[in-house]
């Protein structure tokens, strides 16, 4: 292995260490209370080294959101490629959405806040492009299944992008709303059951009568 390859591997390892440290600190302290200095300490790096990889705390937190978006996109694409009917694919989407919430609820919640918040203005062009690219892949896969249902005469003849927006918006809305309720009573976590109900309503609404 050459010097360049070793440097690249070391750079990737450090970035991975920073991501893992950030996930731990954000999980314990939350985004607002966590500091770059605490993350640097957890990663056993200097704060200055952290800023070589991420220009601010928002960008570092966004990187975690992009990671979970990539995971979500991979899961969705696997459903798209299955040789099953569109109704069953929609039901598999439900299972994927629930699974991703269970995988890392706090980062998923941040992703939804990120897509509609002011944090976007604090991101570098490179980070913004990563976010747009992976959002488009996830959205495009959902559109593909909905369009398949329309083309086969199973789903209502509405614009597939609009219908995909309804599905994605419902996912984000349920997660954010139930999370806000959980803050008032931490014994209540009805995301799975509420998403299950939401999908029943959406799938029924998509079908032609």
GUDREN-191932 format. One record per residue (C-alpha): residue number from 1; residue in three letters; x, y, z. Coordinates in steps of 0.5 Angstrom, whole numbers. Layout:
num=NUM residuo=ALA u=X v=Y w=Z
...
END
This chain:
num=1 residuo=UNK u=0 v=0 w=0
num=2 residuo=UNK u=3 v=7 w=-2
num=3 residuo=UNK u=3 v=13 w=2
num=4 residuo=UNK u=-3 v=16 w=-1
num=5 residuo=UNK u=-7 v=10 w=0
num=6 residuo=UNK u=-5 v=10 w=8
num=7 residuo=UNK u=-7 v=17 w=8
num=8 residuo=UNK u=-13 v=16 w=5
num=9 residuo=UNK u=-15 v=10 w=10
num=10 residuo=UNK u=-13 v=14 w=16
num=11 residuo=UNK u=-17 v=20 w=14
num=12 residuo=UNK u=-23 v=15 w=13
num=13 residuo=UNK u=-22 v=12 w=20
num=14 residuo=UNK u=-21 v=19 w=23
num=15 residuo=UNK u=-28 v=21 w=20
num=16 residuo=UNK u=-31 v=15 w=22
num=17 residuo=UNK u=-29 v=16 w=30
num=18 residuo=UNK u=-31 v=23 w=30
num=19 residuo=UNK u=-38 v=20 w=27
num=20 residuo=UNK u=-38 v=15 w=32
num=21 residuo=UNK u=-37 v=20 w=38
num=22 residuo=UNK u=-42 v=25 w=35
num=23 residuo=UNK u=-47 v=20 w=35
num=24 residuo=UNK u=-46 v=18 w=43
num=25 residuo=UNK u=-45 v=25 w=45
num=26 residuo=UNK u=-51 v=27 w=41
num=27 residuo=UNK u=-55 v=21 w=44
num=28 residuo=UNK u=-53 v=23 w=51
num=29 residuo=UNK u=-53 v=31 w=51
num=30 residuo=UNK u=-58 v=32 w=45
num=31 residuo=UNK u=-56 v=37 w=39
num=32 residuo=UNK u=-57 v=44 w=43
num=33 residuo=UNK u=-53 v=42 w=49
num=34 residuo=UNK u=-47 v=38 w=46
num=35 residuo=UNK u=-41 v=42 w=44
num=36 residuo=UNK u=-35 v=40 w=39
num=37 residuo=UNK u=-30 v=40 w=44
num=38 residuo=UNK u=-34 v=34 w=48
num=39 residuo=UNK u=-34 v=31 w=41
num=40 residuo=UNK u=-27 v=32 w=40
num=41 residuo=UNK u=-25 v=29 w=47
num=42 residuo=UNK u=-30 v=23 w=46
num=43 residuo=UNK u=-26 v=22 w=39
num=44 residuo=UNK u=-19 v=23 w=43
num=45 residuo=UNK u=-18 v=28 w=38
num=46 residuo=UNK u=-16 v=36 w=38
num=47 residuo=UNK u=-22 v=41 w=37
num=48 residuo=UNK u=-18 v=43 w=31
num=49 residuo=UNK u=-18 v=36 w=28
num=50 residuo=UNK u=-25 v=36 w=28
num=51 residuo=UNK u=-26 v=42 w=24
num=52 residuo=UNK u=-21 v=40 w=19
num=53 residuo=UNK u=-27 v=35 w=17
num=54 residuo=UNK u=-33 v=39 w=19
num=55 residuo=UNK u=-34 v=46 w=19
num=56 residuo=UNK u=-39 v=46 w=25
num=57 residuo=UNK u=-44 v=42 w=29
num=58 residuo=UNK u=-49 v=43 w=25
num=59 residuo=UNK u=-45 v=40 w=19
num=60 residuo=UNK u=-43 v=34 w=24
num=61 residuo=UNK u=-50 v=33 w=26
num=62 residuo=UNK u=-52 v=33 w=19
num=63 residuo=UNK u=-47 v=28 w=17
num=64 residuo=UNK u=-51 v=23 w=22
num=65 residuo=UNK u=-57 v=25 w=18
num=66 residuo=UNK u=-55 v=23 w=11
num=67 residuo=UNK u=-52 v=16 w=14
num=68 residuo=UNK u=-59 v=14 w=16
num=69 residuo=UNK u=-62 v=17 w=10
num=70 residuo=UNK u=-57 v=12 w=6
num=71 residuo=UNK u=-59 v=7 w=10
num=72 residuo=UNK u=-67 v=8 w=9
num=73 residuo=UNK u=-65 v=9 w=2
num=74 residuo=UNK u=-62 v=2 w=1
num=75 residuo=UNK u=-68 v=-1 w=5
num=76 residuo=UNK u=-73 v=2 w=0
num=77 residuo=UNK u=-69 v=0 w=-6
num=78 residuo=UNK u=-69 v=-7 w=-4
num=79 residuo=UNK u=-77 v=-7 w=-3
num=80 residuo=UNK u=-77 v=-4 w=-10
num=81 residuo=UNK u=-73 v=-9 w=-13
num=82 residuo=UNK u=-78 v=-15 w=-10
num=83 residuo=UNK u=-82 v=-19 w=-15
num=84 residuo=UNK u=-88 v=-18 w=-11
num=85 residuo=UNK u=-95 v=-14 w=-12
num=86 residuo=UNK u=-95 v=-6 w=-11
num=87 residuo=UNK u=-100 v=-7 w=-5
num=88 residuo=UNK u=-95 v=-11 w=-2
num=89 residuo=UNK u=-89 v=-7 w=-3
num=90 residuo=UNK u=-93 v=-1 w=0
num=91 residuo=UNK u=-94 v=-5 w=6
num=92 residuo=UNK u=-86 v=-7 w=6
num=93 residuo=UNK u=-85 v=1 w=6
num=94 residuo=UNK u=-89 v=1 w=12
num=95 residuo=UNK u=-84 v=-4 w=15
num=96 residuo=UNK u=-78 v=-1 w=13
num=97 residuo=UNK u=-80 v=6 w=16
num=98 residuo=UNK u=-82 v=3 w=23
num=99 residuo=UNK u=-75 v=-1 w=22
num=100 residuo=UNK u=-71 v=6 w=21
num=101 residuo=UNK u=-74 v=9 w=27
num=102 residuo=UNK u=-72 v=4 w=31
num=103 residuo=UNK u=-65 v=4 w=28
num=104 residuo=UNK u=-64 v=11 w=31
num=105 residuo=UNK u=-70 v=15 w=33
num=106 residuo=UNK u=-66 v=21 w=35
num=107 residuo=UNK u=-62 v=22 w=28
num=108 residuo=UNK u=-69 v=20 w=24
num=109 residuo=UNK u=-72 v=26 w=28
num=110 residuo=UNK u=-66 v=31 w=26
num=111 residuo=UNK u=-67 v=29 w=19
num=112 residuo=UNK u=-74 v=31 w=19
num=113 residuo=UNK u=-73 v=37 w=22
num=114 residuo=UNK u=-67 v=39 w=18
num=115 residuo=UNK u=-71 v=38 w=11
num=116 residuo=UNK u=-75 v=43 w=14
num=117 residuo=UNK u=-71 v=48 w=18
num=118 residuo=UNK u=-66 v=53 w=18
num=119 residuo=UNK u=-60 v=49 w=19
num=120 residuo=UNK u=-60 v=48 w=12
num=121 residuo=UNK u=-57 v=55 w=11
num=122 residuo=UNK u=-51 v=53 w=15
num=123 residuo=UNK u=-49 v=47 w=11
num=124 residuo=UNK u=-43 v=47 w=6
num=125 residuo=UNK u=-45 v=46 w=-1
num=126 residuo=UNK u=-42 v=39 w=-1
num=127 residuo=UNK u=-46 v=37 w=5
num=128 residuo=UNK u=-52 v=40 w=2
num=129 residuo=UNK u=-51 v=36 w=-5
num=130 residuo=UNK u=-50 v=30 w=-1
num=131 residuo=UNK u=-57 v=31 w=3
num=132 residuo=UNK u=-60 v=33 w=-4
num=133 residuo=UNK u=-57 v=27 w=-7
num=134 residuo=UNK u=-60 v=22 w=-2
num=135 residuo=UNK u=-66 v=25 w=-1
num=136 residuo=UNK u=-68 v=24 w=-9
num=137 residuo=UNK u=-66 v=17 w=-9
num=138 residuo=UNK u=-71 v=15 w=-3
num=139 residuo=UNK u=-76 v=20 w=-6
num=140 residuo=UNK u=-75 v=17 w=-13
num=141 residuo=UNK u=-76 v=10 w=-11
num=142 residuo=UNK u=-82 v=11 w=-7
num=143 residuo=UNK u=-85 v=15 w=-14
num=144 residuo=UNK u=-83 v=9 w=-18
num=145 residuo=UNK u=-87 v=4 w=-14
num=146 residuo=UNK u=-93 v=9 w=-14
num=147 residuo=UNK u=-92 v=10 w=-21
num=148 residuo=UNK u=-92 v=2 w=-22
num=149 residuo=UNK u=-99 v=2 w=-19
num=150 residuo=UNK u=-102 v=8 w=-23
num=151 residuo=UNK u=-100 v=4 w=-29
num=152 residuo=UNK u=-103 v=-2 w=-27
num=153 residuo=UNK u=-109 v=1 w=-26
num=154 residuo=UNK u=-109 v=-1 w=-18
num=155 residuo=UNK u=-108 v=6 w=-16
num=156 residuo=UNK u=-111 v=13 w=-17
num=157 residuo=UNK u=-109 v=17 w=-23
num=158 residuo=UNK u=-106 v=23 w=-19
num=159 residuo=UNK u=-99 v=25 w=-20
num=160 residuo=UNK u=-94 v=20 w=-17
num=161 residuo=UNK u=-89 v=26 w=-14
num=162 residuo=UNK u=-95 v=29 w=-10
num=163 residuo=UNK u=-97 v=22 w=-8
num=164 residuo=UNK u=-90 v=20 w=-6
num=165 residuo=UNK u=-90 v=27 w=-2
num=166 residuo=UNK u=-96 v=25 w=2
num=167 residuo=UNK u=-93 v=18 w=4
num=168 residuo=UNK u=-86 v=22 w=6
num=169 residuo=UNK u=-90 v=27 w=9
num=170 residuo=UNK u=-94 v=23 w=13
num=171 residuo=UNK u=-88 v=19 w=15
num=172 residuo=UNK u=-85 v=25 w=18
num=173 residuo=UNK u=-91 v=28 w=21
num=174 residuo=UNK u=-92 v=22 w=25
num=175 residuo=UNK u=-85 v=21 w=27
num=176 residuo=UNK u=-85 v=28 w=29
num=177 residuo=UNK u=-92 v=29 w=32
num=178 residuo=UNK u=-91 v=23 w=37
num=179 residuo=UNK u=-84 v=25 w=39
num=180 residuo=UNK u=-87 v=31 w=41
num=181 residuo=UNK u=-92 v=27 w=45
num=182 residuo=UNK u=-87 v=23 w=48
num=183 residuo=UNK u=-83 v=29 w=51
num=184 residuo=UNK u=-90 v=30 w=55
num=185 residuo=UNK u=-90 v=23 w=57
num=186 residuo=UNK u=-84 v=19 w=56
num=187 residuo=UNK u=-88 v=13 w=57
num=188 residuo=UNK u=-92 v=14 w=51
num=189 residuo=UNK u=-89 v=12 w=45
num=190 residuo=UNK u=-94 v=10 w=39
num=191 residuo=UNK u=-90 v=11 w=33
num=192 residuo=UNK u=-90 v=4 w=31
num=193 residuo=UNK u=-98 v=3 w=32
num=194 residuo=UNK u=-99 v=10 w=29
num=195 residuo=UNK u=-95 v=9 w=23
num=196 residuo=UNK u=-99 v=2 w=22
num=197 residuo=UNK u=-105 v=6 w=22
num=198 residuo=UNK u=-103 v=11 w=17
num=199 residuo=UNK u=-101 v=6 w=12
num=200 residuo=UNK u=-107 v=3 w=12
num=201 residuo=UNK u=-111 v=10 w=11
num=202 residuo=UNK u=-106 v=11 w=6
num=203 residuo=UNK u=-106 v=5 w=2
num=204 residuo=UNK u=-113 v=5 w=2
num=205 residuo=UNK u=-113 v=12 w=-1
num=206 residuo=UNK u=-109 v=10 w=-6
num=207 residuo=UNK u=-113 v=5 w=-9
num=208 residuo=UNK u=-118 v=6 w=-14
num=209 residuo=UNK u=-125 v=5 w=-11
END
